[in-house]
Amino acid sequence: MKKFLIAVIFIFFISGCGRKTPEIEFIKKVNADDKRFKGEWVYKSQIAGQFTYSVRTRIRIGVDGKRFYIFAKWTEANLPEERRDEKWVYDGKILWQIIPSEKRVNYIKVREFKRGPFWKIPERISPFPPPKKIMREEKIAGRDCIIFQVKGKYGKGDVKITYWIDKEKNLLLKKEHILERDGDVVVRECYECEYIEFDPVFEEGTFKVDIPHDWVKVKKIYLDCELLKTKF
């Protein structure tokens, strides 16, 4: 009988751990590759020692299901050696990095982006629980948004991560990460949509990369793009 009870408790524990919460189910809906849109985002940040909360990167994106393009420009708020332009295209199978200044295209076959691009939400960031809906709404880029948020401690710091999700389209339009210690900002950063167009008509070839004959084409084992790695 004792062994039977232990087995029942074990099965109950395992099934409980595997149960998806309503918050995670909603995040899966937000992250689903069933959306078509294009728009302009900015990445803003402030770290310890900086006195301004500045636009570091301006980003134009277009998304059609799994396919997307990203055109990003690092602004004058960055150090001169950190300023650059980046162009990325994903056709659903291959991720392309386009480098006009070097007349070069790097590429790699990609099945999925495990950490997710910046317009998606991590299901959970350890050691914090999944974010929960809070009882207020705001507008981002003129769109009504519901808000999800998670708070917690990290070391001696206070963490707050907030997500603004388009109420009608279930698309993430803004996310913000704040880490404070003793009331002082250690890290504050966000991605925020400034313009959005839903269900645009993409021209044929939008997600196709035509390589000029005098450019170099290089197959890579790994391509690093911080815009394709959701950190918060």
Secondary structure, 3 states (H helix, E strand, C coil): CHHHHHHHHHHHHHHHHHCCCHHHHHHHHHHCCCCEEEEEEEEEEEECCCCCCEEEEEEEEEEECCEEEEEEEECCCCCHHHCCEEEEEECCCEEEEEEHHHCEEEEEECCCCCCCCCCCCCCCCCCCCCCEEEEEEEEECCEEEEEEEEEEEECCEEEEEEEEEECCCCCEEEEEEEEEECCEEEEEEEEEEEEEEECCCCCCCCCCCCCCCCCEEEECCCCCCHHHCCCC
